[in-house]
Amino acid sequence: MSEHSVEVVAEFGELNFRFVCNAPAGSPCRRRPADPDVEEWDDTYPGEIIMDGECWAVEWVSNLGWEAIRPEHDGTYVSIPVAISYEARDAYRRSKTAK
């Protein structure tokens, strides 16, 4: 199972997606240089590394959007029951008849 996942969350009557990191401290995605000005590093980086920092994958998705991630497998992951708002349907009908 991946250490990163997408949660579908119902908040205030709307469905929202949240990218989540479940990786433990010390995982590669939670390691980053102590110097915040360093943007790129690898295993040969000579400076101090913070082992339990914020996940940089979450930061990437926040900055780049959902295009930055891909599912591990194709298919339907979850089916969520939803309520249809008749007010929205009526507003759609009015917009079509007004043209």
matplotlib code that plots the C-alpha trace (Angstrom):
import matplotlib.pyplot as plt

x = [0.0, 1.2, 2.2, 0.3, -3.4, -6.3, -9.2, -12.7, -14.1, -17.7, -17.4, -20.2, -22.3, -19.5, -17.2, -13.5, -10.3, -7.4, -3.9, -2.5, 0.9, 0.8, 4.6, 6.4, 9.2, 12.4, 10.7, 12.3, 9.3, 9.8, 13.5, 14.7, 17.7, 17.7, 18.6, 15.3, 17.1, 18.2, 15.7, 17.4, 19.3, 20.1, 21.8, 25.2, 24.0, 26.6, 24.4, 22.1, 18.9, 15.7, 14.2, 10.6, 9.8, 6.6, 6.1, 7.4, 4.9, 2.0, 3.8, 4.1, 0.4, -0.5, 1.6, 1.0, -2.5, -4.1, -2.2, 0.9, -0.5, -1.6, -3.5, -1.6, -4.3, -7.1, -10.7, -13.4, -12.0, -15.1, -18.7, -20.2, -24.0, -24.9, -28.0, -29.2, -30.3, -33.5, -32.8, -29.7, -31.8, -34.4, -31.7, -30.2, -33.7, -34.2, -30.9, -31.7, -35.2, -33.9, -31.7]
y = [0.0, 3.5, 5.9, 8.6, 8.6, 10.8, 11.2, 12.2, 14.4, 15.8, 19.2, 21.7, 19.9, 19.7, 16.9, 17.8, 15.9, 15.9, 14.5, 12.8, 11.5, 8.5, 7.9, 7.6, 10.0, 9.3, 8.2, 9.7, 12.1, 13.5, 14.2, 17.6, 19.9, 22.0, 24.9, 26.2, 27.8, 24.4, 23.3, 20.1, 17.4, 13.7, 11.1, 12.9, 16.2, 17.2, 19.4, 18.5, 16.6, 16.9, 13.4, 14.1, 17.2, 17.9, 15.7, 17.3, 15.3, 17.1, 20.4, 19.5, 18.6, 21.8, 23.8, 21.9, 20.7, 17.3, 16.9, 16.1, 12.7, 9.5, 6.5, 3.2, 1.2, 2.1, 1.4, 2.7, 3.1, 4.3, 5.0, 7.7, 8.4, 12.0, 14.1, 16.0, 19.6, 20.4, 24.1, 23.7, 21.7, 24.5, 27.2, 25.1, 24.9, 28.6, 29.4, 27.2, 28.7, 32.3, 32.0]
z = [0.0, -0.8, 1.9, 0.1, -0.6, -1.7, 0.8, -0.4, 2.3, 2.6, 4.2, 4.5, 1.9, -0.7, -1.8, -1.5, -2.1, 0.2, -0.5, 2.6, 3.6, 6.0, 5.9, 9.3, 10.4, 8.5, 5.3, 2.1, 1.6, 5.0, 4.8, 3.9, 4.4, 7.6, 5.4, 3.9, 1.0, -0.4, -3.0, -4.4, -2.5, -2.6, -0.5, -1.0, 0.4, 3.0, 5.2, 8.1, 7.2, 9.1, 9.3, 10.3, 8.3, 6.4, 3.4, 0.3, -1.9, -0.1, -0.8, -4.5, -4.9, -3.1, -5.5, -8.8, -8.3, -8.9, -12.2, -10.1, -9.0, -10.7, -9.3, -8.8, -10.6, -13.0, -11.8, -9.5, -6.0, -4.1, -4.8, -2.7, -2.3, -3.1, -2.9, -5.9, -5.3, -7.1, -6.7, -8.9, -11.5, -11.6, -12.0, -14.9, -16.6, -16.2, -17.8, -20.8, -21.4, -21.0, -24.1]

ax = plt.figure().add_subplot(projection="3d")
ax.plot(x, y, z, "-o")
ax.set_aspect("equal")
plt.show()
